[in-house]
Amino acid sequence: MLTKNSLKKIMDYVYCELKFMNFFNKDRCDAYLRIYIFVFFAIISIACFMGGKAFLANFKLGGDFILFWAASSQILHGHFLDIYNTAAHEAAMQSGQFLNHPYKLPFLYPPPMLLFIWPLAFFTYTISYILWALSAPIITAKTLNLLCKNWSIAAFAFFSPQFIVSLLTGQNGLLITLILTIGIFYLIKKPFLSGLILGLLVIKPHVVFLVPLCLIFSRKWRVVAGIATSASFLIILSYCVFGLETWKRFFEYSHVMQNSILHDVYLCQIFITVFGFLSVHGLPFIEAFWIQITFSLIVVAYVLYNTVKSKNIYNNVILSLAASPLCTPYLLHYDLTYMLIPAIWIINTALRTGFFSWEKPFLIVLYFSPIFTLALTWCYHFPVEPIVATIFLCLVLRRHHYLEKHPQYA
């Protein structure tokens, strides 16, 4: 029979093992990867076998991808202004194959995004989506491998729930991650080229606006010049191709639609932000918005303060990435694919310094977080992502401070 003393020893042992997870070494990680991939394909196969026909009949797979395909179709027909017209855009979406249920999805992307999605409607919706679904995850995972140079980490990224979320929603999280990864890879070797690549984020500027701010405060002017060059080029090119009226329509339409969306409590539950969290729990719009602004300013100020103190630009950009989800009121679950980049940074530096307490268990929680956060959001209207993002930022900050004190590991 267990005594009180022996029970305490067992609990202390379990606590210590969970805190550091020393048993989770590289060899076991590779073994777990193979098991995980097997289970992954088994679950997908069972899901397709049991509900595949009904799923394909409704064609909910890649639902938001229809936004981009429809906009491409309107471009090819020369209807640029109609992209920012709800009725006309919905009609273009309904023209897609296999779409037998109504979509109410406004196109809120700036005109430079149209340059990226232009070719999609050269094919039918189904073919276009399949080509994207087959290529985007492979290219993004291969690019992430540039940062980690470890096949098992890249494989974990490829089979991650966050990649699956991007595929199922048909959204651009993979594209944003791809741009960030390549830009960060060339950050030190070729700063101007890095800036040219990071400037492509003008297609969705609110997602990681903290990155260019970080570069400005770090006085990395060659990178900043590259960002300004490519962003300006895309803006001017979109003006030349689509015209000034398209830009005017975008600003008018996005202002009306975003104001409507931010006031919709039902839609706010899918925002993985402090604003969304507070709105769902009954706080009036104006109070929730001002709390978000205040919280964002505190996070931005603290990140920029650490940026000014630090000399390592690579670590500073990683810190700004980790803080980005907390600095905007408008962010959705599929946008968080880029959080794999700071997670990979933690693993890379931990291979040199050793893992700190609670890093391994929280990285595992973060990896599978799309599963339980989506479940909590949709089933219980409890968007828990801001809490997860805050804890993750604390882990990144702790490692950032450690590397500042021990630059030999940076």
C-alpha positions, 0 to 999 in steps of 0.5 A: 500500500502506498504511503503518503511519503511514497505518493509524494515521491511519485508525484514529484517524479511525474512533475519533474518528468513533465517539466523537462521531458528528458525522455523525449530525446531525438531518437524517440522523437524520430520514432514518435514521428513515424507512429504519428504519421501512421496514425495520421494517415489511418485517421484520414483514411477512416474519415474519408471512408466513413463520411467522404461522399457526404463531405465531397457532396457539400464540398466544404473542403477548402471552403475559403479557397473559393474566395480567391478562385472567384476573384481570379475569375472576375479578373480574367473577365475584366470585372475588377471592381466587382471583386469588392461587390458582395453580390457580384463576388458571391455570384462568381463564387457560386459559378464554381463546380460542386458548390451547392450551398451559399457562401457569404464571404467578403473579399477583404484583401488589397489589390496587390493580392490579386496579382498572386491569385490571378492564374487560379481560374485558368482551371476549374475550382476543383482542379485549381484547389487540388493543384494548390493543396498538393503543392503549397504544403510541400513547398512550405515544409521544404522551405521551413527545412531551410531554417531547421535543417532537420528532416524530422522537424520539417516532417512534423511541420508538414503533418501538423494540425496547423497545415491541415487547418490551412488546407481544409480552410483553403486559406493563405496561411501557408503563403504567409509562412512561405514568405516569412521563412524565405525572408528570415532565411536571407535576413543576415546573408542578403538583407536587401533580398530579405527585405524584397521578400518580406515586402510581399506581406503587403498582401496581408499587412495586419498579420505581422506588421510588428516585423517591419517595425522591429526592423526599423527599430533595429536600424536594419536599413537595407532590409527596410529598403528592400521591404519598401521597394517590393511593397511599393512596386506591388502597390504601383503595379496593382494600380497600373493593372487594376486602376485607381477605382479598384483601390478606392472600392477596396478601401470603401468596401473593406471599411464597411465590411470590417466594421460590420464583422467586428460588431458581429459577436457570432463572428468574433468567436472565430477571432483568435485575439484579445478583442474576440475573446472579450467580445464573446464574453459579453464586453461591449464593442468599444470597451473590448476594442480599447482593451485590445488597443491598450494590450497591443500597445503594451506588447508592441512597446515591450517587444520594441524595447527588447529589440532596441536592447538586443544586437541579434536581428534574427532573434528580434524578428522571431520575438516580433513574430511570436508577439504578432498574434496579440497585436491585432483585433482581426486574426483567425485560426488559419493565420497562425501557421507562421507560428511554426517559425518561432517554434522551430527557432526554440528547437534549434537554439535548444539543441545548443543550450538544452531545453528549459523547463516546460518548453517541451510540453508546451511545444507539444501543446502548441503543436496540437493546439488547433485541435482543442482550440477550434473545438473550444471555439466552435462547441463552447464559444471559448476562443482560448488562443490569446491565452496560448499565444501569451504563454508562448510569447513568455517562452520565447521572451525567456529564451530571447533574454537567455541568448542575450546574456549568452551570445555564444549560443545565439 
